[in-house]
Amino acid sequence: MSNQPIQNRERRRVLQAISGGAALAVAAPFVITPGRARAQSGGKMVLVSYGGSYRTSVETALVKPFEKEFGVQVTVIDTPDLAKVKAQQMTGNIEWDVFDAVGAPGAQGSKAGYWEPLDPAMFDAKDIVGGLKKDLVPFYMFAGGVGWDPARFGPGKAPRNFAEYWDVKKFPGMRTLRNRPSETLEAALLADGVKPKDLYPLDLDRAFKALERIKPHIGQWVTETPQAITLLERGEVNFSYVYASRVRTQTGGKYAFSFDQALLGTEYLAVLKGAPNKANAMKFVQFAMRPDRQAALMTLLGNIPTSRKALPLVAEDARKWMGNVDNPNNAILNDEYWADKFDSVGRRFKEWVLA
């Protein structure tokens, strides 16, 4: 038997699974063994996720291994759309099974009753960062913060937290912010001295007042995520609000990202209420939360696994782009707050940007 530490052996197995598409069985009381799974499963299901390289990663780390282990045929549809979920729920014509839901839309779907309840016994709830919701399981987290080109701005020449991002005298130059209220208003309040634990409910007047100070220095309000780095590459801005995983995948790690402070957003998995293939959908969600599957997917995506047991299994070059979710300087976006406020605050934000 190898004398390598167990973590190293497990990490090697995860990497082998990514490259070969093999499915790993992790010993846990709630995991069905592969042989019994095939005997009890089969059939089909529909996963609604995203396109491009994201879809390729999901298919490699989750879909193909799931199909092999459970004998279930998975159809992947791009671009989750909560409006289509609403239409399916209203008509009773449910066509989808599992929904890959980002932050506030996931919480909005929960409030509207669009998702099936989840059995806590399916998961190792104590292992999940952020905790299991009644009908949503945190799938992974993404870190948003300050990014820059270290070839242009060496040590001490770039802001490393939101207060410094707002300090245009010490760190002159153009910046970016997201063209939406969530994340942007939180960043403004953190810059203005609000502690992460005291962010919610957001002091909107204070947030917009803080935004007024930096508005003249915003080179572009970013609508499409890749733009945040593209603007850096073109030299159109000096610093940018970016995502750590994007810096890794879009620049090959050539640019810098500060983990001194970040905004952490959550991606969820949900099963549609009345899903035609509910049993297989539940199996898939459970499968996607296994530490080995989380590690395989996050090694490819560079996002943060919500399974704490998965983090040591992630490849080292990806793990260094994940930071520390327990850093007290970080703030986790409150999706329940935004489920109620996104539309009304969004209108105010859009009017303010255009004013």
N, C-alpha and C positions, 0 to 999 in steps of 0.2 A: 504494500500500500504506500502511496506517496506520502512524503513527510511534509508536503506543503500545508500551510494553514487551510482550514476548511473554507474560509472566505475566498481564498485564491482559487481553490478547486471549483467552487460554485461559480465564481465569475467566469472561469474558463468555459464551464458548461453553458453559461448564458450566451457567451460569444459564439460558441459552436452552434447553439440553437438558432442564433440570428443568421449565421451564414448558411446553415444547412436546412433551416426551416423545421427542425425537429421540435417536438413538444416535450417539455420537461414536466415531470410530476413532482410536486413539492409535498413532502409529508405534512399533512395538516388534517385535523379531524373532519373538516367540512368538504374536503376534496374527494370526488368520486374517482376511483382508480380507473385507468384507461380501459381495461378490458370490460369492466362492468358498464362503463359509460357507453361504449359502442353498443352493448346489448340493449341498453335502455333508451338510447337516443335515436339518431337518424333524423330525417326530415329537413327542414329549411328554416331560414329566418332572414330578416332584412335589417342591416345596420345602416343608419344614416350618419355619415361622418363628413370629412372634408376631402378635397381633391389634391392633386399634385403630389409632391414628395411626402406630404403627411399621409395621404392614402396609401402610398407604397409602403411606408413604415408600419402603418396599422395592419396592412395585409400580411407583411412579412412576420411581424412579431406576434400578432394575435389571430388574424382570420385564418391563415393557412394552417398554423398549428392546431387551432380549434377544430377546423374541419377534419383534420387528420385524427385527432384524438376522439372526437365525438361523432364523426360521420355525418355532420350537419352541413348542408350546402348554404353558404352565406352570400347573399347579394349585398354589395356595398353601393350606397347611393351618396353622391356628393352634396355638400352644402345643406346643413341642417337649417330648417326654416320653421320657426315656431308658429307662424301664421298657417302653414300647411298642417301642422299638428292640430291646431284649433279647428281647422276645416274638417279634418278627419274625425275629430271628437264630436263635432256638431252634427255631422251626417251619419255617424256610426259606421262609416266605411274606413276601417282602420287598415292601412296598408303597410305600416312600418312596425318594427319590433323594438329595436334598441336605438336610442337617440344620444348622440354625442353633443352635450349641451354646455356652452360656455356660461359661466357666472350668472348674471342677472336673468337671461332667458331661461336658464334651468330653474331658478327660483320662481320666476313668473309662471312657468308651467306647473310647478308644485302648488302654488297658490290657486291656480285655476283647476287643479284636480286632473291634470293630463297624464300623470304617471302612476304606475302600479306601486303599491307598498312593497318594500323590500324586507325580506326576512333577515333580521340581524344575525341569525345562526349561520347564514351563508358566508359571513366575513369574520375576520379577526378584527373586531371593531377597535380594540385598544391599539392596534398597529396603524390605524389610518389617521394621517395628519388632518386635522379639521373635524374629524368625527363623522360617523355615518348619519345621514339624514333619513327621515322616514321613507322617502321615495327617491332619493338621490344618493349616489355614492361618489365621493370625490375621486376623480380618475387620475389627475395629476395637477401640478401647480406650475405657473409660469411667473418669472421674476422680471419686473419692469424697473428700469433705473437709468442711470447716467452712462452713456457710451461716448467714446471718442477715439480718434486715431492717435496712438502713442508716438507715431513717427512725427506728428506735428506738435503734440503736446506731451512733453516728458513728465517725469515725476514732479508733483506739486503744481503743475500747470493746468490741471483739469479739475473741475468740481467732482466731489465724491459723494455728496448727499444733496438733498433737495434745497437745503438752506444755501449751500454753495452754488447750486444751479441757478438760484435766484440772485446771487451776488455778481452782478454784471460789471462791477468796478474791479473786483479782484480777478474775475475770470471773464474778460470782455469777449464779445463775439455773439453771433446769432445762434439760436437754439431751435429745437422743435418741441412741440407737445402734441398729444393726441387730440383730434378734432371731435372729442366727445367728453361729456362731463365726468363719467367714471374714470378713475385714475388721475385725470387732470386736476379735479378739485381736491382730491386727497393729497396730491403732490403739492398743491398750493398751500394747504393748511400745514403740512409737515414743514414746508419752507418757512412758514410764518411762526413756527415754534410750538405747534400743537403736538402733543405726544401721541404716538401711534395708538395707545390704548384709549385715548380720549377723542378719537376722530369722529365717532358716530354717536348721535346723529350729526351730520355735517353742519357746521356753521356756514351757511351758504353766503351770507353777506361778507363774512370775513374772508372766505375763499375767493370770491370775485374781486374783493379789494386787493388781495395779494396778487391775483392774476393781472390786475391793472398795472402793477409795477413791472411785470416782465413782458407784457404784451408787445411793446415796441421792439423787443429783442427776439421775437418769434419769427424765424425765417419762413416757416411753413407749419400749418396745422395739419398734421399727418392723418390721412384717412385710410390708407392702405399700409399695412405693417411693414412691408419691404422698403417703403419710401424712407423710413427713419434712417436706415443705413445707406441707402442710395444717395441721400442728400449729403451725408458725411463723405462718401467716396468722391462726389463731384466737387466737394469743397464749398457747397452752398451754405452749410452751417458748420460751426466749430464743434458744437456738442449736441447730443441728441438723446431724447427719451426713447430708449430701445429695450428690447427683450434679450436677456442673456443668451437664450437658446438661439436667437436669430444671429447674434454676434458670432456665435460658434459656427452655425451652419452657413450663414450668408457670406462671412468673410474668412472662414477657415480658422477663426480664432486670432486673426491678424489684428483686430481692433480690441480695445479695452472696455471693460464693463466694471463698474464699482459695486462691490457687494457690501459696502459700508452701510448702505440703506437701499431698500427695494420695496416696491409694492408687489404683493403676491396675489395673483388671481387664481381662481380654481376652475378647472374643467370637470364636468360631471358626466356620469353615465346614468341613463334612466330607461325604464321599460314603459312603453306607451300603455295607457289604460286600455284594456281590451285588445292587447296585441294578439294577432292571430297565431303566433308561435311563441306564446308566453313562456312555456317550459324551457324551450331552447334559448330564449332571450335571457332568462334568469341564469342559465348555465353559462352563457357568454359573459355576462356581467361578472359573475363569480370568477370565471376563468381569467378575465382581464385584470382582476385585482390580485391574482396570485403574485407573490414576490418575484418569481422568475420571469413571468410575463411582463410585469411592470419594469423590471430591469432591462429586459430585451427591448421594449418599446422606447424607454427613456434613453437608452444608449444610442438609439437612432435619432430621436427627436431632440434630445438635450434638455428636455423639461424636467421638472422635479417629481419623482415618484411620490405618491401619497402613502405608499406602504414603506414604513421605516425599515422593514426587513429587506426591502429591495435595494436601498441605497448602496450598501456595501457590495452588491452584485453588479452594479452599473460599471461599465468600462471606465477606467481612470480618466481618459481624455474627455469624457462626457461629464463625469462626476465633478470635475473641478469647475464646471460652468453652472453648478447648481446652488452654490452658496450654502447658507445655513438657515433653514426655515425657522429656527428658534431664535435667530438674532433679534433682540428686543427693539432694535432700531427699525426693523421691518414692520410693515402694516399689511394685514390680510384684508382684501376687499370684502366688504359686507354685502353679500349678494341679496340678502333679505331686504336690506335698506333700498338697494337699487331696483328690486322687483317692484316696489311701490313708487319710487321717485324718478325712475329713469325718464319717463315721458315728460313729466312736468318740468323737471330740472333741465332736461335736454332742450326743451323749447327756450328756456331762459338762457342757456349756454349758447345756442345757435344765434339768438338775437344779440347777445353780448359780443360774440366773435365778429359779427357783421357790422356792429356799431362803429 
